[in-house]
Structure formats: structure tokens, C-alpha cells
Amino acid sequence: MKFFDMTIKVKLSATLLLMAALLIGVGVMGFVGTRTANAELETMFNGRLLPSSWTDDIVSLERKAIESIEVATIKQDAESSAAAAVVIRDAKIGRAHV
């Protein structure tokens, strides 16, 4: 049966089926591509951004410790020294957990 000898109903049905198949194919390709991109972004997040966050946490703890030592040095009283000792102890504990 030649294409030109078909009725319009058959031609439209064939075209509609072809378009539906192409649409499903594009959808599946998009879904697979999205899953692949998501897996790669998760790997990048876990491999690069989390360690950067940990480094920032360590730097923040060290900064707090240095500031408390400076305050204790300036004030030179027992209360400031005790506060600095607590901050330094917490910084050491925090570094162990990071």
C-alpha cells in the first residue's frame, strides 16, 4: 500500500503514533539525562563543597579562639582567662568532630 493511496484517517493516525513515539523517546532521554546530572552534582557537592564547609568551620573555631585569647591578654583577669580556656577547649573538640 502506497502512502498516497491511504486514507486521511490512516495518514493522521500514523503521524500521531509517530509523534507520540518521538515524544515518549524525548521524555525518556530527558529523564535519564536529569538523573545522570543529579548524580554528578551530588558527587561534586560531597567531594568539593562539604570539605569547604568543614574548612570554614575550622577557621571559624580558630578565629573565636584567637579572639578570646586576645581579650584575655588585654583584660588580664581570671574571668577572661577562664573564658578563653573554655573557647580553646571547645575549638579543639570541634576540630575533632569536623
Secondary structure, DSSP 8 states (H G I E B T S, - for coil): --GGGS-HHHHHHHHHHHHHHHHHHHHHHHHHHHHHHHHHHHHHIIIIIHHHHHHHHHHHHHHHHHHHHHHHHHH-SHHHHHHHHHHHHHHHHHHHH-
